[in-house]
Amino acid sequence: MNNLDWSALRDFLAVADTGSFSKAAARLRTSQPTLSRRIAALEEQLKTRLFVRTPRGLLLTDDGETVLEGARRVEQAALAIERTADAAQDKLTGTVRVSLTEGIGSVWLPQKLAAFHREHPELCVEIQVDNRAVDLVRREADIAVRMFRPKQPDLIAKKVADVAMGLYASKDYIARVGEPVAVRDLKSHSLVAFDEAMLTHDRAVQRLESLFSPDRIVHRSNSFVGQLHATLAGIGLGVHDCFLADAEPSLVRLMPREFNHILEIWLVTHPDVRRSARIRAVFEFLTDSLAKDRDRLQGVASAKAALARRERKQTAA
């Protein structure tokens, strides 16, 4: 048997972790047919079957479980070598992969990068928009911007800011339907909601949905930007990152005292790659940029405007 190389074991581990050729291919940035052929070649080389198809996805065979143990040890050794080599690089060149949620990664960060690239023209910041927690130990990214405190003890984590989520409606929607002024009013309004996966994991989202009639939840999406555009279109009320919604003149923030969901923003990286000059430069840039945008991220201006509007209405009444 020819010697196995690390790439073959990396492919095997991706399939074992995800239980799917398509999901593993997305992680490895290759095509599903290509990955399927690679796994077939590996099984041929090892002269055994590693996976079996089931209704729940691909599961490891007994021989696959045995291979998994050794592959994990090889993976840890290979990743340690990669991190050591990375840390030895003191030049501000190359690529830094940053994993961020959709709003921060697709809208906020690109607005900040021009000045950074003028200062570091040989650095490429690769943005990975992903609402899941990527595995930094396995080098799925160099830096992650997360909305929760990481629990892994072998990572460096730094809280840098807070981001607020508020309740919004379009001016067109308010003109057609009216503006809710109290929580009890929400039963008569439509809601642009999160998808079921978000609903399952976020208690604040669950509490919000419970305030609306089930038959008035008229739109769901797993895309924060998609939800924003649905609210802009006047489909219903929506809960959005304040820094996204406040940039839209046609949106109005509602009841900021009742709806002001705060999430912590954490920067996370592996301690080995933190010593890399290029990764350190991006880490510090993100830290400074997020801290300077504190008021925008927390929706301070829109909260003040909404409260002032409520006071004017109460005075007029």
C-alpha positions as CSV (number, residue, x, y, z in Angstrom):
1,M,0.0,0.0,0.0
2,N,1.3,3.5,-0.9
3,N,1.8,5.9,2.0
4,L,-1.2,8.0,2.8
5,D,-0.9,11.8,2.6
6,W,-2.5,14.4,4.9
7,S,-4.9,15.6,2.2
8,A,-6.6,12.2,2.0
9,L,-7.0,12.1,5.7
10,R,-8.3,15.6,5.8
11,D,-11.0,14.7,3.2
12,F,-11.9,11.6,5.3
13,L,-12.2,13.7,8.5
14,A,-14.4,16.3,6.8
15,V,-16.9,13.6,5.7
16,A,-16.7,11.9,9.1
17,D,-17.5,15.2,10.9
18,T,-20.3,16.4,8.6
19,G,-21.8,13.0,7.6
20,S,-22.3,14.4,4.1
21,F,-20.3,14.7,0.9
22,S,-22.0,18.0,0.1
23,K,-21.3,19.6,3.5
24,A,-17.8,18.3,3.6
25,A,-17.1,19.5,0.0
26,A,-18.3,23.0,1.1
27,R,-16.0,23.0,4.0
28,L,-13.0,21.9,1.9
29,R,-14.0,24.2,-1.0
30,T,-14.2,21.5,-3.6
31,S,-17.0,19.8,-5.5
32,Q,-19.1,16.9,-4.2
33,P,-18.2,14.6,-7.1
34,T,-14.5,15.3,-6.6
35,L,-14.7,14.6,-2.9
36,S,-16.7,11.4,-3.5
37,R,-14.0,10.2,-5.9
38,R,-11.3,11.0,-3.4
39,I,-13.0,9.0,-0.7
40,A,-13.5,6.1,-3.1
41,A,-9.8,6.2,-3.9
42,L,-8.9,6.2,-0.2
43,E,-11.2,3.2,0.4
44,E,-9.5,1.5,-2.5
45,Q,-6.1,2.2,-1.1
46,L,-7.0,0.9,2.3
47,K,-9.0,-2.0,0.8
48,T,-12.0,-1.4,3.1
49,R,-15.2,0.5,3.2
50,L,-15.1,3.6,5.4
51,F,-18.7,4.9,5.2
52,V,-22.2,3.5,4.8
53,R,-25.2,5.5,3.6
54,T,-28.2,5.7,5.9
55,P,-31.3,7.9,6.1
56,R,-29.4,10.1,8.6
57,G,-26.4,10.6,6.3
58,L,-23.0,8.9,6.0
59,L,-22.0,6.9,9.0
60,L,-18.6,5.3,9.7
61,T,-18.1,1.6,9.4
62,D,-16.2,-0.3,12.1
63,D,-13.1,0.0,10.0
64,G,-13.9,3.7,9.5
65,E,-14.0,4.2,13.3
66,T,-10.5,2.6,13.5
67,V,-9.2,4.9,10.8
68,L,-10.8,7.9,12.5
69,E,-8.7,7.4,15.7
70,G,-5.4,7.5,13.8
71,A,-6.6,10.3,11.5
72,R,-7.3,12.5,14.5
73,R,-3.8,12.1,15.8
74,V,-2.3,12.9,12.4
75,E,-4.6,16.0,12.2
76,Q,-3.5,17.4,15.5
77,A,0.2,16.9,14.6
78,A,-0.3,18.5,11.1
79,L,-2.2,21.5,12.5
80,A,0.4,22.1,15.2
81,I,3.1,22.2,12.5
82,E,1.0,24.7,10.5
83,R,0.4,26.9,13.5
84,T,4.1,26.9,14.4
85,A,5.1,27.8,10.8
86,D,2.5,30.5,10.8
87,A,3.7,32.0,14.0
88,A,7.2,32.3,12.6
89,Q,6.1,34.6,9.8
90,D,6.8,38.2,10.8
91,K,5.9,39.7,7.4
92,L,2.7,41.5,6.7
93,T,1.9,39.5,3.6
94,G,-0.5,36.7,2.7
95,T,-4.1,35.9,3.6
96,V,-5.9,36.1,6.9
97,R,-9.2,34.3,7.0
98,V,-11.9,35.9,9.2
99,S,-15.2,34.2,10.0
100,L,-18.1,36.6,10.8
101,T,-21.8,36.6,11.0
102,E,-23.7,37.9,7.9
103,G,-24.4,41.4,9.0
104,I,-20.9,42.1,10.3
105,G,-19.1,40.3,7.5
106,S,-21.2,41.4,4.5
107,V,-22.0,45.0,5.5
108,W,-20.0,46.4,8.4
109,L,-16.5,45.0,7.7
110,P,-16.2,45.9,4.0
111,Q,-16.9,49.5,5.0
112,K,-13.9,49.5,7.2
113,L,-11.3,47.7,5.1
114,A,-10.3,50.4,2.6
115,A,-8.1,52.2,5.2
116,F,-6.6,49.0,6.4
117,H,-5.6,47.9,2.9
118,R,-4.0,51.3,2.2
119,E,-1.8,50.6,5.2
120,H,-1.2,46.9,4.5
121,P,-1.5,46.5,0.7
122,E,0.1,43.1,0.6
123,L,-2.4,41.6,3.0
124,C,-5.6,39.8,1.8
125,V,-8.5,39.7,4.3
126,E,-10.6,36.7,3.3
127,I,-14.1,37.1,4.7
128,Q,-16.0,33.9,5.5
129,V,-19.7,34.7,6.2
130,D,-20.9,32.0,8.5
131,N,-23.4,32.1,11.3
132,R,-22.0,28.9,12.8
133,A,-19.0,28.7,15.1
134,V,-16.1,27.6,12.9
135,D,-13.4,25.4,14.3
136,L,-10.3,27.6,14.8
137,V,-8.3,24.7,16.2
138,R,-8.7,23.0,12.8
139,R,-7.8,26.2,11.0
140,E,-11.2,26.7,9.4
141,A,-10.4,30.4,10.0
142,D,-7.6,32.4,11.5
143,I,-9.9,34.8,13.4
144,A,-13.6,34.5,14.3
145,V,-16.0,37.3,15.3
146,R,-18.5,35.6,17.5
147,M,-21.7,36.8,19.3
148,F,-21.1,34.7,22.4
149,R,-18.2,34.0,24.7
150,P,-16.3,30.9,23.5
151,K,-16.0,28.0,25.9
152,Q,-12.9,26.3,24.4
153,P,-10.0,26.8,26.9
154,D,-7.3,26.6,24.2
155,L,-8.4,29.8,22.4
156,I,-7.6,33.4,22.9
157,A,-10.9,35.4,23.3
158,K,-11.4,39.1,23.8
159,K,-14.7,40.9,24.2
160,V,-14.5,44.1,22.1
161,A,-18.1,45.5,21.9
162,D,-21.8,44.9,22.1
163,V,-24.3,44.8,19.3
164,A,-28.0,45.6,19.8
165,M,-31.0,44.2,17.9
166,G,-34.2,46.3,17.8
167,L,-37.7,46.1,16.4
168,Y,-38.3,47.9,13.1
169,A,-41.0,48.6,10.6
170,S,-40.9,50.4,7.2
171,K,-42.6,53.8,6.9
172,D,-44.8,52.3,4.3
173,Y,-45.9,49.5,6.6
174,I,-46.7,52.0,9.4
175,A,-48.7,54.2,6.9
176,R,-50.8,51.2,5.9
177,V,-51.2,49.3,9.2
178,G,-50.3,51.7,11.9
179,E,-47.5,51.8,14.5
180,P,-47.6,49.5,17.6
181,V,-47.1,51.6,20.7
182,A,-47.4,48.8,23.3
183,V,-46.4,45.1,23.5
184,R,-50.1,44.1,23.4
185,D,-50.5,45.8,20.0
186,L,-48.2,43.2,18.4
187,K,-50.9,40.6,18.2
188,S,-52.4,42.5,15.3
189,H,-49.2,43.0,13.4
190,S,-47.2,40.8,10.9
191,L,-43.7,39.5,11.7
192,V,-40.7,38.9,9.5
193,A,-39.1,36.1,11.5
194,F,-35.9,34.1,11.9
195,D,-35.8,30.5,10.5
196,E,-36.5,27.6,12.8
197,A,-32.8,26.9,13.5
198,M,-32.3,30.4,15.0
199,L,-35.6,30.1,16.8
200,T,-34.4,26.9,18.5
201,H,-31.2,28.4,19.8
202,D,-32.1,31.9,20.8
203,R,-34.5,32.4,23.8
204,A,-34.9,36.1,23.0
205,V,-36.2,35.2,19.6
206,Q,-38.6,32.7,21.1
207,R,-39.9,35.4,23.5
208,L,-40.4,37.8,20.6
209,E,-42.3,35.4,18.5
210,S,-44.6,34.5,21.4
211,L,-45.9,38.1,21.4
212,F,-47.3,37.7,17.8
213,S,-50.2,35.6,16.7
214,P,-48.8,32.4,15.0
215,D,-50.9,33.1,11.9
216,R,-49.2,36.6,11.6
217,I,-45.7,35.2,11.1
218,V,-45.7,35.8,7.4
219,H,-42.0,35.4,6.4
220,R,-39.0,33.4,7.6
221,S,-35.4,33.5,6.5
222,N,-32.0,32.3,7.7
223,S,-30.4,35.4,6.1
224,F,-30.1,38.6,8.2
225,V,-29.8,40.7,5.1
226,G,-32.7,38.9,3.5
227,Q,-34.9,39.6,6.6
228,L,-33.9,43.3,6.4
229,H,-35.0,43.5,2.8
230,A,-38.3,41.8,3.7
231,T,-38.9,44.5,6.4
232,L,-37.9,47.2,3.9
233,A,-40.5,45.8,1.5
234,G,-43.2,46.3,4.1
235,I,-44.0,42.6,4.7
236,G,-44.1,43.1,8.4
237,L,-42.2,44.1,11.5
238,G,-38.7,42.7,11.9
239,V,-35.9,42.4,14.5
240,H,-32.6,43.5,13.1
241,D,-29.1,44.5,14.0
242,C,-29.4,48.2,14.7
243,F,-26.3,49.1,12.7
244,L,-27.9,47.5,9.6
245,A,-31.5,48.9,10.1
246,D,-30.4,52.4,11.2
247,A,-28.7,52.9,7.8
248,E,-32.0,52.6,6.0
249,P,-33.9,55.9,6.0
250,S,-37.2,54.1,5.3
251,L,-37.1,52.1,8.5
252,V,-38.4,53.2,11.9
253,R,-37.3,51.8,15.2
254,L,-40.1,50.8,17.5
255,M,-40.3,50.5,21.3
256,P,-36.5,50.5,22.1
257,R,-37.2,50.1,25.9
258,E,-39.2,46.9,25.3
259,F,-37.0,45.5,22.5
260,N,-33.3,46.1,22.9
261,H,-31.6,42.6,22.6
262,I,-27.9,42.9,23.4
263,L,-25.3,40.4,22.0
264,E,-21.6,40.5,23.0
265,I,-19.0,40.6,20.3
266,W,-15.9,38.5,20.9
267,L,-12.8,38.2,18.8
268,V,-11.3,34.7,18.9
269,T,-8.1,33.1,17.6
270,H,-5.8,30.3,18.4
271,P,-2.8,31.3,20.7
272,D,-0.3,29.9,18.2
273,V,-1.4,31.9,15.2
274,R,-1.9,35.0,17.4
275,R,1.9,35.4,17.3
276,S,1.8,35.7,13.5
277,A,2.4,39.3,12.4
278,R,-0.3,39.3,9.7
279,I,-2.9,37.7,11.9
280,R,-2.0,40.0,14.8
281,A,-2.4,43.1,12.5
282,V,-6.0,42.0,11.5
283,F,-6.9,41.1,15.1
284,E,-5.8,44.6,16.3
285,F,-7.6,46.3,13.4
286,L,-10.9,44.5,14.2
287,T,-10.5,45.3,17.9
288,D,-10.0,49.0,17.3
289,S,-12.7,49.3,14.6
290,L,-15.4,47.5,16.6
291,A,-14.6,49.6,19.7
292,K,-14.7,52.9,17.8
293,D,-18.1,52.0,16.3
294,R,-19.6,51.2,19.7
295,D,-22.5,53.7,19.6
296,R,-23.5,52.7,16.0
297,L,-23.4,49.0,16.9
298,Q,-25.6,49.6,20.0
299,G,-28.1,51.6,18.1
300,V,-27.8,54.6,20.4
301,A,-29.0,57.2,17.9
302,S,-32.1,55.3,16.8
303,A,-33.1,54.5,20.4
304,K,-33.0,58.2,21.3
305,A,-35.0,59.1,18.2
306,A,-37.7,56.4,18.9
307,L,-38.0,57.6,22.5
308,A,-38.3,61.2,21.5
309,R,-40.9,60.3,18.9
310,R,-42.9,58.5,21.6
311,E,-42.7,61.5,24.0
312,R,-43.9,63.8,21.2
313,K,-46.9,61.6,20.5
314,Q,-47.8,61.3,24.2
315,T,-47.5,65.1,24.6
316,A,-49.7,65.7,21.6
317,A,-52.3,63.2,22.9
